[in-house]
């Protein structure tokens, strides 16, 4: 898999999260990240996990968003660098 694909997948989870919030449509989110439908569906599911967790902790705001986001994109980040960070 080309290196760019892992970065696109991280971006897709972020874009898909905004689709779950209603800020973007699912199609707009997929268009922004540039992935095919099946790869985007995987990211959309991960974003759904994040959205459901944030919904149960609305007072935690952005810090919880990034905590949950990190857990969902960890496997992609480890492919970008061996440590899970770029």
N, C-alpha and C positions, 0 to 999 in steps of 0.2 A: 504494500500500500504506500503510495507516495506520501512524503512528509506533510504536504499541505492538507491531506485528507484528515489527519488527526486534529489539526487546528480548525478545520471546517466543522468537525464534529463538536468540538468545544463551543464554537460559535453557534452551532445549531441548537444546542441545549439552551443557551441564553436566548436566542431568537424564539425558540419554542415556548420558553417560559412566558414571554410577552404575549404569545398567542393564547396561552392559558388564562392570562389576566384579562384578555379582551382588547388589549392595546393594539395588537396586530391580528390579522386573520391568519389561519394556519397556512394558507397559500403565500401570503406576504412573508411570513417567517421562513418558509422553505425557500422562497426566491432569494431572500437576503443571505442565506447561508450557502446556497449553491450546491446542495446535495441532491442525490436522486431520491425518489419517494421512499424507498425502503430504508435507506440510511437516515432520512429525516424522521421516519416513523419511530425508529429506535431513540433518537434524540427527543422526540415529542413525548415518548413514554417516560424518559428520565426527567424531563421538565414537569410532567404531571406528578411525579413523585415529589419533586421540590414544591410544587404548588400546593399539594395536599398537606405537606408538613408546615409550610408557612401559614396556611389557612388555620392551622390549629394553634399557631403562636403569633397572632397578628401584632402583638406588642413588641416583638423582637426585631421587627423591621429588617433593614438591609443587612445587618450583621448575620442574622440567621439565614437570609437568602444566600449569602456567600458561603456559609458553613455547609449548607445542604448542597449548593452548587458544586463545591469542592469534592464532596463525596460522590456525586453523580458523574463528574468528568475525570476522576482520578485515573481510570484505566486509559483514557486518551492521553492525559498528561504524561503518564509513565512511558508512553510510546514516543512522545516528543523529547523527553529527557528521562534518564534513568531514575531520577529522584522525584518525579511528579511535578517539577516546576521547570519552566522554560529557562 
